[in-house]
Amino acid sequence: MQKYITWQPGNGTRYDLVVTKLAVPVYGHEVGTYMVVGPWTDRARVMFLAEGGYLAYDYVGEKLGIGPHDASVVAMMLAPHVGREAGVIDNLFEHYQNAPKGEPVVTVA
């Protein structure tokens, strides 16, 4: 199963993620591991996650090559789909205070 998750907070930013649960081992990662692809405009980055535990924004930022605010949003969007709890920066929503609030859109393929 593959999920496409997208969110546009209304401030000109768009976040897109593709999440796939591995059916076969890939690059040394076991079956059942989640492969997350961040298809950013200038590059695509991949990270692998086991189910459960804590998903820290700084880890997401390091793996996907994005800054702390973006990494916090991605961690928040991704966590419920990989069975984790997200850690975000304290002032995350101050950064988006004038943006309309909405939920990420999830498409399952």
FENRA-V907467 format. One record per residue. N is the residue number from 1. PSI is psi in degrees with one decimal (NA if undefined). OMEGA is omega in degrees with one decimal (none if undefined). D_LAST is the distance of its C-alpha to the last C-alpha in whole Angstrom. Layout:
n=<N | N>
psi=<PSI | PSI>
omega=<OMEGA | OMEGA>
d_last=<D_LAST | D_LAST>
This chain:
n=<1 | 2 | 3 | 4 | 5 | 6 | 7 | 8 | 9 | 10 | 11 | 12 | 13 | 14 | 15 | 16 | 17 | 18 | 19 | 20 | 21 | 22 | 23 | 24 | 25 | 26 | 27 | 28 | 29 | 30 | 31 | 32 | 33 | 34 | 35 | 36 | 37 | 38 | 39 | 40 | 41 | 42 | 43 | 44 | 45 | 46 | 47 | 48 | 49 | 50 | 51 | 52 | 53 | 54 | 55 | 56 | 57 | 58 | 59 | 60 | 61 | 62 | 63 | 64 | 65 | 66 | 67 | 68 | 69 | 70 | 71 | 72 | 73 | 74 | 75 | 76 | 77 | 78 | 79 | 80 | 81 | 82 | 83 | 84 | 85 | 86 | 87 | 88 | 89 | 90 | 91 | 92 | 93 | 94 | 95 | 96 | 97 | 98 | 99 | 100 | 101 | 102 | 103 | 104 | 105 | 106 | 107 | 108 | 109>
psi=<141.3 | 140.4 | 139.8 | 119.3 | 128.9 | 145.4 | 131.5 | 104.4 | -5.9 | 5.7 | 20.0 | -2.1 | 145.7 | 131.0 | 127.7 | 137.9 | 145.1 | 126.3 | 125.8 | 135.5 | 123.8 | 132.1 | -16.1 | 155.9 | 138.8 | 127.6 | 40.1 | 1.4 | 140.0 | 160.8 | 137.7 | -12.1 | 145.4 | 133.0 | 124.1 | 126.9 | 126.8 | 99.8 | 73.7 | 164.6 | -36.7 | -5.7 | 161.8 | 135.9 | 149.8 | 141.9 | 154.0 | 137.6 | 135.6 | 157.0 | 144.9 | 163.3 | -157.8 | 135.0 | 100.2 | 137.3 | -34.2 | -32.0 | -46.0 | -44.7 | -42.3 | -45.6 | -36.9 | -3.3 | 42.1 | 161.9 | 173.7 | -39.3 | -46.5 | -42.3 | -35.8 | -42.8 | -44.9 | -42.2 | -42.4 | -41.5 | -38.7 | -37.4 | -49.3 | -18.7 | -9.7 | 17.3 | 37.8 | 166.8 | 136.2 | 141.7 | 125.7 | 161.8 | 152.3 | -39.3 | 27.0 | -48.9 | -12.8 | -34.1 | -30.0 | 21.3 | -30.0 | 0.1 | 143.1 | 142.5 | 140.5 | 165.1 | 149.9 | 147.6 | 129.5 | 127.2 | 127.4 | 127.4 | NA>
omega=<179.2 | 177.0 | 173.4 | -176.8 | 179.3 | 177.2 | 173.6 | -174.7 | 176.9 | 179.5 | -179.8 | -179.9 | 174.7 | 178.7 | 178.3 | 176.2 | 170.2 | -177.4 | 180.0 | 174.2 | -174.2 | 176.4 | 177.3 | 177.5 | 179.5 | 176.8 | 177.6 | 178.7 | -173.6 | 172.3 | -179.4 | 175.5 | 178.0 | 172.1 | -177.5 | 178.7 | 174.0 | -176.9 | -179.8 | -174.0 | -176.2 | -178.8 | 171.2 | 179.0 | -176.7 | 169.8 | 179.9 | -178.0 | 169.2 | -179.9 | 175.5 | 177.6 | -174.0 | -179.8 | -176.4 | -178.7 | -178.7 | 174.6 | 178.5 | 179.7 | 179.5 | -176.5 | -176.5 | 176.5 | -178.5 | -178.0 | -173.6 | 178.9 | 177.8 | -179.8 | 177.1 | 178.8 | 180.0 | 177.7 | 179.6 | 179.6 | -171.7 | -171.0 | -177.5 | -176.9 | 177.6 | 175.9 | -178.8 | 172.8 | -176.5 | 170.7 | -178.3 | 178.7 | -173.3 | -175.0 | -176.0 | -173.1 | 169.5 | 178.6 | -177.7 | -170.6 | 179.6 | -180.0 | 176.1 | -178.9 | 177.0 | -179.3 | 174.0 | 178.1 | -179.0 | 176.1 | 179.4 | 179.9 | none>
d_last=<6 | 5 | 6 | 8 | 11 | 14 | 17 | 20 | 23 | 26 | 28 | 26 | 24 | 20 | 18 | 15 | 13 | 10 | 10 | 10 | 12 | 14 | 15 | 18 | 20 | 20 | 23 | 25 | 22 | 22 | 19 | 17 | 18 | 15 | 15 | 15 | 15 | 17 | 17 | 20 | 22 | 25 | 23 | 20 | 20 | 19 | 20 | 19 | 20 | 21 | 20 | 22 | 25 | 26 | 24 | 27 | 26 | 29 | 27 | 24 | 26 | 28 | 24 | 23 | 26 | 26 | 29 | 29 | 28 | 25 | 24 | 25 | 23 | 20 | 21 | 21 | 18 | 16 | 19 | 17 | 14 | 16 | 19 | 21 | 24 | 24 | 27 | 28 | 31 | 34 | 34 | 30 | 30 | 34 | 32 | 30 | 33 | 33 | 29 | 28 | 26 | 22 | 19 | 16 | 13 | 10 | 6 | 4 | 0>
